[in-house]
């Protein structure tokens, strides 16, 4: 497996998003199977694993901690915290320490490699979070830190206090808004960029038809790109992926990930994957090299494709109100 750098953290070129083992995409594997799959990813060279305190109400952190325990020192573990209110730097210190203590206990470790603010609260100065995070880094309890779905202004203000290791935000062929400002800022400041949902919740695998239905806590129930009309309207994008994949004897998902890796050397996507075949497929994309001409052709074709539907936090929140 090729490796990349998120500032001063070396990670596999493609990481693993672990959330789906606990919730978000329908029925989940049994715990022993999930642990085996995480370890299988590591056998194939994955050294970067992503979770959050909010995934499965902490159960996802516990699962990842048990899975990587035999090789904890050889991998980079990322998790996330979230709090919405704090009136002072002291409040931020207290809350951040409490969240970290709980995550460390669940993960079964004494440090987190990469600790993200899951969403940047508009009511808490980013400077407070950055200063408190810098103290945790100095104490050795956190190796690097980051923000999720942050704006350029939030990134610059926080980075000026404690250098940011990585920004984790949604990015894929179907969601390219951060190309306009955040990704260029990351390039300028030496910050890594970690795309979540790099396959657009699996849409870019080309395996989801317009007549497929979703149940339970599957977020695709509320992600508008999976509405039947939008699935049909987005067929030109899938046609493009299939065309390139056939020419290179790879899969559409691999084309999508290879495109992302080609765009910037500091991109490290973290697709979710819950079967051995999908793990091998997604991690194998790191070995697929697009020529500059192939990449340019894809870019030109993408610019001509209209994207229908999206994925928003507001839509995801609607899932709680569904039966």
Secondary structure, 3 states (H helix, E strand, C coil): CCEEEECCEEEECCCEECHHHCCCCCCCCCHHHHHHHHHHHHHCCCCEEECCCCHHHHHHHHHHHHHHHHHHHHCEEEEEECCCCCCCHHHHHHHHHHHHHHHHHHHCCCCEEEEEECCCCCCCCHHHHHHHHHHHHHCCCEEEEEEECCCHHHHHHHHCCCCCCEEEEECECCECHHHCCHHHHHHHHCCEEEEECCCCCCHHHCCCCCCCCCCCCCHHHCCHHHCHHHHHHCHHHHHHHHHHHHHHCCCHHHHHHHHHHHHCCCECCCCECCCHHHHHHHHHHHHCCCCHHHHHHHHHHHHCCCCCCCCCHHHHHHHHHCC
